[in-house]
Amino acid sequence: MNNQKSDFSALTGIVTTLVGIIYLIMCYFVPRAPMGDPLDPIYFPAGLGVLLTGFGVILFIKSDKSVMVQSIKNLNQMSTKR
């Protein structure tokens, strides 16, 4: 059995980026404000979506993708041994 530590940071970065992009797209379907600036209810969710997407991209770039691939291979090997 391989005792190498699993690292799924690249996969987490991809998922976080996709969730951020979907969140950004969905924030434009928020109802507009009837008074004042109609886009005011969109600013905060859009900011969150941008941050989520940005942090996901940073996490993906800084991760070691070869370790993630090896972790997935080890996980597949462990599941097929059962």
DOVOBA-141873 format. One record per residue: residue in three letters; x, y, z of N, C-alpha, C in turn. Coordinates in nm, 4 decimals. Example, Ala and Ser with C-alpha at 12.3 -4.5 7.8 and 13.67 -1.06 7.14 Angstrom:
BEGIN
<site><resn>ALA</resn><n_east>1.3190</n_east><n_north>-0.5690</n_north><n_up>0.7800</n_up><ca_east>1.2300</ca_east><ca_north>-0.4500</ca_north><ca_up>0.7800</ca_up><c_east>1.3200</c_east><c_north>-0.3300</c_north><c_up>0.7800</c_up></site>
<site><resn>SER</resn><n_east>1.2850</n_east><n_north>-0.2250</n_north><n_up>0.7080</n_up><ca_east>1.3670</ca_east><ca_north>-0.1060</ca_north><ca_up>0.7140</ca_up><c_east>1.2900</c_east><c_north>0.0030</c_north><c_up>0.7870</c_up></site>
//
This chain:
BEGIN
<site><resn>MET</resn><n_east>0.0847</n_east><n_north>-0.1194</n_north><n_up>0.0000</n_up><ca_east>0.0000</ca_east><ca_north>0.0000</ca_north><ca_up>0.0000</ca_up><c_east>0.0883</c_east><c_north>0.1245</c_north><c_up>0.0000</c_up></site>
<site><resn>ASN</resn><n_east>0.0534</n_east><n_north>0.2203</n_north><n_up>-0.0803</n_up><ca_east>0.1304</ca_east><ca_north>0.3423</ca_north><ca_up>-0.0934</ca_up><c_east>0.0878</c_east><c_north>0.4414</c_north><c_up>0.0147</c_up></site>
<site><resn>ASN</resn><n_east>0.1846</n_east><n_north>0.4923</n_north><n_up>0.0909</n_up><ca_east>0.1546</ca_east><ca_north>0.5852</ca_north><ca_up>0.2000</ca_up><c_east>0.1698</c_east><c_north>0.7308</c_north><c_up>0.1580</c_up></site>
<site><resn>GLN</resn><n_east>0.1693</n_east><n_north>0.7564</n_north><n_up>0.0304</n_up><ca_east>0.1824</ca_east><ca_north>0.8928</ca_north><ca_up>-0.0187</ca_up><c_east>0.0568</c_east><c_north>0.9715</c_north><c_up>0.0175</c_up></site>
<site><resn>LYS</resn><n_east>0.0779</n_east><n_north>1.0965</n_north><n_up>0.0604</n_up><ca_east>-0.0344</ca_east><ca_north>1.1818</ca_north><ca_up>0.0993</ca_up><c_east>-0.1145</c_east><c_north>1.2224</c_north><c_up>-0.0250</c_up></site>
<site><resn>SER</resn><n_east>-0.2468</n_east><n_north>1.2117</n_north><n_up>-0.0155</n_up><ca_east>-0.3338</ca_east><ca_north>1.2498</ca_north><ca_up>-0.1273</ca_up><c_east>-0.3438</c_east><c_north>1.4014</c_north><c_up>-0.1358</c_up></site>
<site><resn>ASP</resn><n_east>-0.3497</n_east><n_north>1.4523</n_north><n_up>-0.2579</n_up><ca_east>-0.3611</ca_east><ca_north>1.5956</ca_north><ca_up>-0.2803</ca_up><c_east>-0.4571</c_east><c_north>1.6190</c_north><c_up>-0.3967</c_up></site>
<site><resn>PHE</resn><n_east>-0.5710</n_east><n_north>1.6781</n_north><n_up>-0.3658</n_up><ca_east>-0.6719</ca_east><ca_north>1.7047</ca_north><ca_up>-0.4675</ca_up><c_east>-0.6926</c_east><c_north>1.8553</c_north><c_up>-0.4864</c_up></site>
<site><resn>SER</resn><n_east>-0.5873</n_east><n_north>1.9346</n_north><n_up>-0.4679</n_up><ca_east>-0.5988</ca_east><ca_north>2.0805</ca_north><ca_up>-0.4770</ca_up><c_east>-0.6365</c_east><c_north>2.1266</c_north><c_up>-0.6177</c_up></site>
<site><resn>ALA</resn><n_east>-0.5807</n_east><n_north>2.0628</n_north><n_up>-0.7199</n_up><ca_east>-0.6119</ca_east><ca_north>2.1032</ca_north><ca_up>-0.8572</ca_up><c_east>-0.7584</c_east><c_north>2.0759</c_north><c_up>-0.8888</c_up></site>
<site><resn>LEU</resn><n_east>-0.8074</n_east><n_north>1.9610</n_north><n_up>-0.8444</n_up><ca_east>-0.9484</ca_east><ca_north>1.9275</ca_north><ca_up>-0.8660</ca_up><c_east>-1.0395</c_east><c_north>2.0244</c_north><c_up>-0.7902</c_up></site>
<site><resn>THR</resn><n_east>-1.0008</n_east><n_north>2.0577</n_north><n_up>-0.6682</n_up><ca_east>-1.0775</ca_east><ca_north>2.1546</ca_north><ca_up>-0.5896</ca_up><c_east>-1.0772</c_east><c_north>2.2911</c_north><c_up>-0.6572</c_up></site>
<site><resn>GLY</resn><n_east>-0.9649</n_east><n_north>2.3304</n_north><n_up>-0.7154</n_up><ca_east>-0.9575</ca_east><ca_north>2.4575</ca_north><ca_up>-0.7871</ca_up><c_east>-1.0488</c_east><c_north>2.4607</c_north><c_up>-0.9082</c_up></site>
<site><resn>ILE</resn><n_east>-1.0556</n_east><n_north>2.3491</n_north><n_up>-0.9817</n_up><ca_east>-1.1440</ca_east><ca_north>2.3412</ca_north><ca_up>-1.0984</ca_up><c_east>-1.2899</c_east><c_north>2.3528</c_north><c_up>-1.0555</c_up></site>
<site><resn>VAL</resn><n_east>-1.3265</n_east><n_north>2.2776</n_north><n_up>-0.9518</n_up><ca_east>-1.4654</ca_east><ca_north>2.2802</ca_north><ca_up>-0.9047</ca_up><c_east>-1.5014</c_east><c_north>2.4188</c_north><c_up>-0.8509</c_up></site>
<site><resn>THR</resn><n_east>-1.4105</n_east><n_north>2.4808</n_north><n_up>-0.7746</n_up><ca_east>-1.4361</ca_east><ca_north>2.6147</ca_north><ca_up>-0.7212</ca_up><c_east>-1.4516</c_east><c_north>2.7166</c_north><c_up>-0.8328</c_up></site>
<site><resn>THR</resn><n_east>-1.3702</n_east><n_north>2.7064</n_north><n_up>-0.9357</n_up><ca_east>-1.3817</ca_east><ca_north>2.7982</ca_north><ca_up>-1.0487</ca_up><c_east>-1.5148</c_east><c_north>2.7803</c_north><c_up>-1.1211</c_up></site>
<site><resn>LEU</resn><n_east>-1.5550</n_east><n_north>2.6556</n_north><n_up>-1.1424</n_up><ca_east>-1.6839</ca_east><ca_north>2.6310</ca_north><ca_up>-1.2097</ca_up><c_east>-1.8012</c_east><c_north>2.6824</c_north><c_up>-1.1271</c_up></site>
<site><resn>VAL</resn><n_east>-1.7971</n_east><n_north>2.6603</n_north><n_up>-0.9957</n_up><ca_east>-1.9041</ca_east><ca_north>2.7108</ca_north><ca_up>-0.9089</ca_up><c_east>-1.9070</c_east><c_north>2.8633</c_north><c_up>-0.9117</c_up></site>
<site><resn>GLY</resn><n_east>-1.7904</n_east><n_north>2.9266</n_north><n_up>-0.9111</n_up><ca_east>-1.7838</ca_east><ca_north>3.0729</ca_north><ca_up>-0.9185</ca_up><c_east>-1.8402</c_east><c_north>3.1275</c_north><c_up>-1.0484</c_up></site>
<site><resn>ILE</resn><n_east>-1.8100</n_east><n_north>3.0620</n_north><n_up>-1.1587</n_up><ca_east>-1.8625</ca_east><ca_north>3.1071</ca_north><ca_up>-1.2883</ca_up><c_east>-2.0141</c_east><c_north>3.0903</c_north><c_up>-1.2938</c_up></site>
<site><resn>ILE</resn><n_east>-2.0633</n_east><n_north>2.9769</n_north><n_up>-1.2458</n_up><ca_east>-2.2085</ca_east><ca_north>2.9545</ca_north><ca_up>-1.2430</ca_up><c_east>-2.2757</c_east><c_north>3.0565</c_north><c_up>-1.1512</c_up></site>
<site><resn>TYR</resn><n_east>-2.2143</n_east><n_north>3.0851</n_north><n_up>-1.0370</n_up><ca_east>-2.2687</ca_east><ca_north>3.1846</ca_north><ca_up>-0.9434</ca_up><c_east>-2.2722</c_east><c_north>3.3227</c_north><c_up>-1.0080</c_up></site>
<site><resn>LEU</resn><n_east>-2.1665</n_east><n_north>3.3563</n_north><n_up>-1.0824</n_up><ca_east>-2.1644</ca_east><ca_north>3.4857</ca_north><ca_up>-1.1522</ca_up><c_east>-2.2758</c_east><c_north>3.4958</c_north><c_up>-1.2557</c_up></site>
<site><resn>ILE</resn><n_east>-2.2965</n_east><n_north>3.3894</n_north><n_up>-1.3303</n_up><ca_east>-2.4027</ca_east><ca_north>3.3906</ca_north><ca_up>-1.4315</ca_up><c_east>-2.5398</c_east><c_north>3.4025</c_north><c_up>-1.3650</c_up></site>
<site><resn>MET</resn><n_east>-2.5594</n_east><n_north>3.3268</n_north><n_up>-1.2564</n_up><ca_east>-2.6905</ca_east><ca_north>3.3279</ca_north><ca_up>-1.1896</ca_up><c_east>-2.7199</c_east><c_north>3.4591</c_north><c_up>-1.1168</c_up></site>
<site><resn>CYS</resn><n_east>-2.6165</n_east><n_north>3.5342</n_north><n_up>-1.0792</n_up><ca_east>-2.6430</ca_east><ca_north>3.6594</ca_north><ca_up>-1.0069</ca_up><c_east>-2.7086</c_east><c_north>3.7628</c_north><c_up>-1.0979</c_up></site>
<site><resn>TYR</resn><n_east>-2.6961</n_east><n_north>3.7478</n_north><n_up>-1.2276</n_up><ca_east>-2.7614</ca_east><ca_north>3.8428</ca_north><ca_up>-1.3182</ca_up><c_east>-2.9109</c_east><c_north>3.8148</c_north><c_up>-1.3335</c_up></site>
<site><resn>PHE</resn><n_east>-2.9587</n_east><n_north>3.7050</n_north><n_up>-1.2773</n_up><ca_east>-3.1016</ca_east><ca_north>3.6761</ca_north><ca_up>-1.2784</ca_up><c_east>-3.1708</c_east><c_north>3.7213</c_north><c_up>-1.1502</c_up></site>
<site><resn>VAL</resn><n_east>-3.0961</n_east><n_north>3.7891</n_north><n_up>-1.0613</n_up><ca_east>-3.1541</ca_east><ca_north>3.8449</ca_north><ca_up>-0.9388</ca_up><c_east>-3.2473</c_east><c_north>3.9588</c_north><c_up>-0.9802</c_up></site>
<site><resn>PRO</resn><n_east>-3.3653</n_east><n_north>3.9690</n_north><n_up>-0.9179</n_up><ca_east>-3.4576</ca_east><ca_north>4.0775</ca_north><ca_up>-0.9553</ca_up><c_east>-3.3948</c_east><c_north>4.2156</c_north><c_up>-0.9339</c_up></site>
<site><resn>ARG</resn><n_east>-3.4250</n_east><n_north>4.3060</n_north><n_up>-1.0233</n_up><ca_east>-3.3731</ca_east><ca_north>4.4425</ca_north><ca_up>-1.0151</ca_up><c_east>-3.4470</c_east><c_north>4.5202</c_north><c_up>-0.9066</c_up></site>
<site><resn>ALA</resn><n_east>-3.3787</n_east><n_north>4.6181</n_north><n_up>-0.8497</n_up><ca_east>-3.4387</ca_east><ca_north>4.7007</ca_north><ca_up>-0.7448</ca_up><c_east>-3.5394</c_east><c_north>4.7977</c_north><c_up>-0.8073</c_up></site>
<site><resn>PRO</resn><n_east>-3.6594</n_east><n_north>4.8109</n_north><n_up>-0.7455</n_up><ca_east>-3.7585</ca_east><ca_north>4.9032</ca_north><ca_up>-0.8018</ca_up><c_east>-3.7234</c_east><c_north>5.0498</c_north><c_up>-0.7772</c_up></site>
<site><resn>MET</resn><n_east>-3.6455</n_east><n_north>5.0764</n_north><n_up>-0.6744</n_up><ca_east>-3.6074</ca_east><ca_north>5.2154</ca_north><ca_up>-0.6428</ca_up><c_east>-3.4558</c_east><c_north>5.2255</c_north><c_up>-0.6406</c_up></site>
<site><resn>GLY</resn><n_east>-3.4034</n_east><n_north>5.3413</n_north><n_up>-0.6684</n_up><ca_east>-3.2593</ca_east><ca_north>5.3607</ca_north><ca_up>-0.6672</ca_up><c_east>-3.1937</c_east><c_north>5.2974</c_north><c_up>-0.7893</c_up></site>
<site><resn>ASP</resn><n_east>-3.0718</n_east><n_north>5.2566</n_north><n_up>-0.7697</n_up><ca_east>-2.9970</ca_east><ca_north>5.1938</ca_north><ca_up>-0.8783</ca_up><c_east>-3.0479</c_east><c_north>5.0510</c_north><c_up>-0.8972</c_up></site>
<site><resn>PRO</resn><n_east>-3.0976</n_east><n_north>5.0165</n_north><n_up>-1.0152</n_up><ca_east>-3.1523</ca_east><ca_north>4.8819</ca_north><ca_up>-1.0353</ca_up><c_east>-3.0488</c_east><c_north>4.7701</c_north><c_up>-1.0225</c_up></site>
<site><resn>LEU</resn><n_east>-2.9219</n_east><n_north>4.8026</n_north><n_up>-1.0339</n_up><ca_east>-2.8192</ca_east><ca_north>4.6990</ca_north><ca_up>-1.0265</ca_up><c_east>-2.7613</c_east><c_north>4.6802</c_north><c_up>-0.8857</c_up></site>
<site><resn>ASP</resn><n_east>-2.8071</n_east><n_north>4.7587</n_north><n_up>-0.7889</n_up><ca_east>-2.7541</ca_east><ca_north>4.7463</ca_north><ca_up>-0.6526</ca_up><c_east>-2.7631</c_east><c_north>4.6047</c_north><c_up>-0.5954</c_up></site>
<site><resn>PRO</resn><n_east>-2.8718</n_east><n_north>4.5294</n_north><n_up>-0.6138</n_up><ca_east>-2.8748</ca_east><ca_north>4.3936</ca_north><ca_up>-0.5574</ca_up><c_east>-2.7771</c_east><c_north>4.2965</c_north><c_up>-0.6240</c_up></site>
<site><resn>ILE</resn><n_east>-2.7154</n_east><n_north>4.3350</n_north><n_up>-0.7338</n_up><ca_east>-2.6261</ca_east><ca_north>4.2453</ca_north><ca_up>-0.8058</ca_up><c_east>-2.4797</c_east><c_north>4.2635</c_north><c_up>-0.7623</c_up></site>
<site><resn>TYR</resn><n_east>-2.4435</n_east><n_north>4.3791</n_north><n_up>-0.7096</n_up><ca_east>-2.3034</ca_east><ca_north>4.4079</ca_north><ca_up>-0.6816</ca_up><c_east>-2.2401</c_east><c_north>4.3082</c_north><c_up>-0.5844</c_up></site>
<site><resn>PHE</resn><n_east>-2.3032</n_east><n_north>4.2816</n_north><n_up>-0.4717</n_up><ca_east>-2.2443</ca_east><ca_north>4.1910</ca_north><ca_up>-0.3726</ca_up><c_east>-2.2333</c_east><c_north>4.0479</c_north><c_up>-0.4248</c_up></site>
<site><resn>PRO</resn><n_east>-2.3404</n_east><n_north>3.9890</n_north><n_up>-0.4819</n_up><ca_east>-2.3241</ca_east><ca_north>3.8533</ca_north><ca_up>-0.5359</ca_up><c_east>-2.2222</c_east><c_north>3.8450</c_north><c_up>-0.6494</c_up></site>
<site><resn>ALA</resn><n_east>-2.2141</n_east><n_north>3.9488</n_north><n_up>-0.7309</n_up><ca_east>-2.1159</ca_east><ca_north>3.9479</ca_north><ca_up>-0.8394</ca_up><c_east>-1.9745</c_east><c_north>3.9530</c_north><c_up>-0.7828</c_up></site>
<site><resn>GLY</resn><n_east>-1.9546</n_east><n_north>4.0318</n_north><n_up>-0.6785</n_up><ca_east>-1.8244</ca_east><ca_north>4.0363</ca_north><ca_up>-0.6128</ca_up><c_east>-1.7851</c_east><c_north>3.9016</c_north><c_up>-0.5552</c_up></site>
<site><resn>LEU</resn><n_east>-1.8811</n_east><n_north>3.8331</n_north><n_up>-0.4922</n_up><ca_east>-1.8547</ca_east><ca_north>3.6994</ca_north><ca_up>-0.4392</ca_up><c_east>-1.8196</c_east><c_north>3.6013</c_north><c_up>-0.5511</c_up></site>
<site><resn>GLY</resn><n_east>-1.8900</n_east><n_north>3.6096</n_north><n_up>-0.6613</n_up><ca_east>-1.8623</ca_east><ca_north>3.5214</ca_north><ca_up>-0.7746</ca_up><c_east>-1.7239</c_east><c_north>3.5452</c_north><c_up>-0.8329</c_up></site>
<site><resn>VAL</resn><n_east>-1.6847</n_east><n_north>3.6715</n_north><n_up>-0.8419</n_up><ca_east>-1.5522</ca_east><ca_north>3.7050</ca_north><ca_up>-0.8935</ca_up><c_east>-1.4441</c_east><c_north>3.6520</c_north><c_up>-0.7994</c_up></site>
<site><resn>LEU</resn><n_east>-1.4630</n_east><n_north>3.6717</n_north><n_up>-0.6679</n_up><ca_east>-1.3653</ca_east><ca_north>3.6214</ca_north><ca_up>-0.5709</ca_up><c_east>-1.3565</c_east><c_north>3.4692</c_north><c_up>-0.5742</c_up></site>
<site><resn>LEU</resn><n_east>-1.4707</n_east><n_north>3.4032</n_north><n_up>-0.5814</n_up><ca_east>-1.4730</ca_east><ca_north>3.2571</ca_north><ca_up>-0.5849</ca_up><c_east>-1.4012</c_east><c_north>3.2050</c_north><c_up>-0.7095</c_up></site>
<site><resn>THR</resn><n_east>-1.4275</n_east><n_north>3.2673</n_north><n_up>-0.8231</n_up><ca_east>-1.3609</ca_east><ca_north>3.2279</ca_north><ca_up>-0.9470</ca_up><c_east>-1.2109</c_east><c_north>3.2546</c_north><c_up>-0.9393</c_up></site>
<site><resn>GLY</resn><n_east>-1.1751</n_east><n_north>3.3699</n_north><n_up>-0.8880</n_up><ca_east>-1.0333</ca_east><ca_north>3.4047</ca_north><ca_up>-0.8765</ca_up><c_east>-0.9578</c_east><c_north>3.3114</c_north><c_up>-0.7839</c_up></site>
<site><resn>PHE</resn><n_east>-1.0149</n_east><n_north>3.2810</n_north><n_up>-0.6682</n_up><ca_east>-0.9480</ca_east><ca_north>3.1904</ca_north><ca_up>-0.5746</ca_up><c_east>-0.9387</c_east><c_north>3.0489</c_north><c_up>-0.6307</c_up></site>
<site><resn>GLY</resn><n_east>-1.0378</n_east><n_north>3.0075</n_north><n_up>-0.7081</n_up><ca_east>-1.0321</ca_east><ca_north>2.8768</ca_north><ca_up>-0.7717</ca_up><c_east>-0.9201</c_east><c_north>2.8685</c_north><c_up>-0.8742</c_up></site>
<site><resn>VAL</resn><n_east>-0.9038</n_east><n_north>2.9731</n_north><n_up>-0.9520</n_up><ca_east>-0.7969</ca_east><ca_north>2.9767</ca_north><ca_up>-1.0523</ca_up><c_east>-0.6606</c_east><c_north>2.9770</c_north><c_up>-0.9833</c_up></site>
<site><resn>ILE</resn><n_east>-0.6471</n_east><n_north>3.0579</n_north><n_up>-0.8774</n_up><ca_east>-0.5205</ca_east><ca_north>3.0626</ca_north><ca_up>-0.8033</ca_up><c_east>-0.4877</c_east><c_north>2.9260</c_north><c_up>-0.7439</c_up></site>
<site><resn>LEU</resn><n_east>-0.5878</n_east><n_north>2.8605</n_north><n_up>-0.6853</n_up><ca_east>-0.5664</ca_east><ca_north>2.7282</ca_north><ca_up>-0.6268</ca_up><c_east>-0.5235</c_east><c_north>2.6275</c_north><c_up>-0.7326</c_up></site>
<site><resn>PHE</resn><n_east>-0.5844</n_east><n_north>2.6341</n_north><n_up>-0.8499</n_up><ca_east>-0.5473</ca_east><ca_north>2.5423</ca_north><ca_up>-0.9586</ca_up><c_east>-0.4043</c_east><c_north>2.5683</c_north><c_up>-1.0063</c_up></site>
<site><resn>ILE</resn><n_east>-0.3667</n_east><n_north>2.6946</n_north><n_up>-1.0202</n_up><ca_east>-0.2330</ca_east><ca_north>2.7289</ca_north><ca_up>-1.0693</ca_up><c_east>-0.1256</c_east><c_north>2.6873</c_north><c_up>-0.9691</c_up></site>
<site><resn>LYS</resn><n_east>-0.1511</n_east><n_north>2.7080</n_north><n_up>-0.8406</n_up><ca_east>-0.0498</ca_east><ca_north>2.6789</ca_north><ca_up>-0.7394</ca_up><c_east>-0.0425</c_east><c_north>2.5312</c_north><c_up>-0.7003</c_up></site>
<site><resn>SER</resn><n_east>-0.1370</n_east><n_north>2.4503</n_north><n_up>-0.7448</n_up><ca_east>-0.1383</ca_east><ca_north>2.3097</ca_north><ca_up>-0.7044</ca_up><c_east>-0.0403</c_east><c_north>2.2280</c_north><c_up>-0.7879</c_up></site>
<site><resn>ASP</resn><n_east>-0.0031</n_east><n_north>2.1135</n_north><n_up>-0.7326</n_up><ca_east>0.0854</ca_east><ca_north>2.0206</ca_north><ca_up>-0.8023</ca_up><c_east>-0.0025</c_east><c_north>1.9174</c_north><c_up>-0.8736</c_up></site>
<site><resn>LYS</resn><n_east>-0.0169</n_east><n_north>1.9342</n_north><n_up>-1.0034</n_up><ca_east>-0.1103</ca_east><ca_north>1.8505</ca_north><ca_up>-1.0790</ca_up><c_east>-0.0635</c_east><c_north>1.7057</c_north><c_up>-1.0894</c_up></site>
<site><resn>SER</resn><n_east>0.0677</n_east><n_north>1.6823</n_north><n_up>-1.0910</n_up><ca_east>0.1175</ca_east><ca_north>1.5448</ca_north><ca_up>-1.1006</ca_up><c_east>0.0843</c_east><c_north>1.4657</c_north><c_up>-0.9741</c_up></site>
<site><resn>VAL</resn><n_east>0.0871</n_east><n_north>1.5323</n_north><n_up>-0.8581</n_up><ca_east>0.0509</ca_east><ca_north>1.4641</ca_north><ca_up>-0.7332</ca_up><c_east>-0.0983</c_east><c_north>1.4311</c_north><c_up>-0.7333</c_up></site>
<site><resn>MET</resn><n_east>-0.1810</n_east><n_north>1.5209</n_north><n_up>-0.7888</n_up><ca_east>-0.3241</ca_east><ca_north>1.4945</ca_north><ca_up>-0.7954</ca_up><c_east>-0.3529</c_east><c_north>1.3744</c_north><c_up>-0.8857</c_up></site>
<site><resn>VAL</resn><n_east>-0.2860</n_east><n_north>1.3665</n_north><n_up>-0.9995</n_up><ca_east>-0.3064</ca_east><ca_north>1.2536</ca_north><ca_up>-1.0910</ca_up><c_east>-0.2665</c_east><c_north>1.1231</c_north><c_up>-1.0215</c_up></site>
<site><resn>GLN</resn><n_east>-0.1543</n_east><n_north>1.1252</n_north><n_up>-0.9505</n_up><ca_east>-0.1114</ca_east><ca_north>1.0057</ca_north><ca_up>-0.8780</ca_up><c_east>-0.2098</c_east><c_north>0.9703</c_north><c_up>-0.7665</c_up></site>
<site><resn>SER</resn><n_east>-0.2672</n_east><n_north>1.0705</n_north><n_up>-0.6996</n_up><ca_east>-0.3662</ca_east><ca_north>1.0458</ca_north><ca_up>-0.5941</ca_up><c_east>-0.4909</c_east><c_north>0.9799</c_north><c_up>-0.6510</c_up></site>
<site><resn>ILE</resn><n_east>-0.5331</n_east><n_north>1.0239</n_north><n_up>-0.7687</n_up><ca_east>-0.6511</ca_east><ca_north>0.9643</ca_north><ca_up>-0.8320</ca_up><c_east>-0.6210</c_east><c_north>0.8207</c_north><c_up>-0.8736</c_up></site>
<site><resn>LYS</resn><n_east>-0.5003</n_east><n_north>0.7951</n_north><n_up>-0.9252</n_up><ca_east>-0.4623</ca_east><ca_north>0.6583</ca_north><ca_up>-0.9621</ca_up><c_east>-0.4607</c_east><c_north>0.5683</c_north><c_up>-0.8391</c_up></site>
<site><resn>ASN</resn><n_east>-0.4056</n_east><n_north>0.6175</n_north><n_up>-0.7281</n_up><ca_east>-0.4034</ca_east><ca_north>0.5386</ca_north><ca_up>-0.6047</ca_up><c_east>-0.5446</c_east><c_north>0.5110</c_north><c_up>-0.5548</c_up></site>
<site><resn>LEU</resn><n_east>-0.6318</n_east><n_north>0.6095</n_north><n_up>-0.5670</n_up><ca_east>-0.7706</ca_east><ca_north>0.5926</ca_north><ca_up>-0.5238</ca_up><c_east>-0.8406</c_east><c_north>0.4882</c_north><c_up>-0.6098</c_up></site>
<site><resn>ASN</resn><n_east>-0.8151</n_east><n_north>0.4898</n_north><n_up>-0.7403</n_up><ca_east>-0.8738</ca_east><ca_north>0.3898</ca_north><ca_up>-0.8303</ca_up><c_east>-0.8208</c_east><c_north>0.2497</c_north><c_up>-0.8006</c_up></site>
<site><resn>GLN</resn><n_east>-0.6920</n_east><n_north>0.2397</n_north><n_up>-0.7707</n_up><ca_east>-0.6339</ca_east><ca_north>0.1102</ca_north><ca_up>-0.7372</ca_up><c_east>-0.6934</c_east><c_north>0.0547</c_north><c_up>-0.6092</c_up></site>
<site><resn>MET</resn><n_east>-0.7129</n_east><n_north>0.1398</n_north><n_up>-0.5103</n_up><ca_east>-0.7702</ca_east><ca_north>0.0956</ca_north><ca_up>-0.3827</ca_up><c_east>-0.9155</c_east><c_north>0.0512</c_north><c_up>-0.4013</c_up></site>
<site><resn>SER</resn><n_east>-0.9877</n_east><n_north>0.1186</n_north><n_up>-0.4892</n_up><ca_east>-1.1288</ca_east><ca_north>0.0831</ca_north><ca_up>-0.5087</ca_up><c_east>-1.1443</c_east><c_north>-0.0458</c_north><c_up>-0.5883</c_up></site>
<site><resn>THR</resn><n_east>-1.0488</n_east><n_north>-0.0766</n_north><n_up>-0.6763</n_up><ca_east>-1.0595</ca_east><ca_north>-0.1990</ca_north><ca_up>-0.7556</ca_up><c_east>-1.0122</c_east><c_north>-0.3206</c_north><c_up>-0.6758</c_up></site>
<site><resn>LYS</resn><n_east>-0.9361</n_east><n_north>-0.3005</n_north><n_up>-0.5690</n_up><ca_east>-0.8890</ca_east><ca_north>-0.4116</ca_north><ca_up>-0.4868</ca_up><c_east>-1.0000</c_east><c_north>-0.4690</c_north><c_up>-0.3999</c_up></site>
<site><resn>ARG</resn><n_east>-1.1044</n_east><n_north>-0.3959</n_north><n_up>-0.3784</n_up><ca_east>-1.2138</ca_east><ca_north>-0.4423</ca_north><ca_up>-0.2916</ca_up><c_east>-1.2988</c_east><c_north>-0.5414</c_north><c_up>-0.3582</c_up></site>
//
